Amino acid sequence: MMKQISLAGLLCLLTMTLTACAGTTKDSHNASSADTAAKMTLSERAYSLKTRESCEAEGGTWQRVGLARRLSCILPTTDAGKACTDGSQCQVACMLKERNIAPGTPATGQCHDSTQRFGCRAYVSDGKAGHVLCID
């Protein structure tokens, strides 16, 4: 009789533990999803928006970009035009205003105005001008 009670108690305890874990897992998953969204870069966020409606709800514009003319969400930055010496200082990228600065030359750029990076641009990294990079 004692073994049956212990076994029944053990089964009850196991059921309660699994039920509690299932609730915790769901809550942890929701918190994890929110944390992931909060840690996304602006460019990652723009890329994750797959419909015109979701893009416009985030303040973006839905447009065709690149040579493939693929529909994409373009989000504006809040730091556009801010002086920078490295992309880590900007939401998207630190770019030179003029492309005629020799690569490796000390330079100050400006933070880009959106997540649209197609075209030919020179970037600034570690306080130095980079080569012109064309993204299509």
Disulfide bonds with the S-S distance in Angstrom:
Cys55-Cys73 2.14
Cys84-Cys94 2.04
Cys90-Cys111 2.12
Cys120-Cys134 1.98
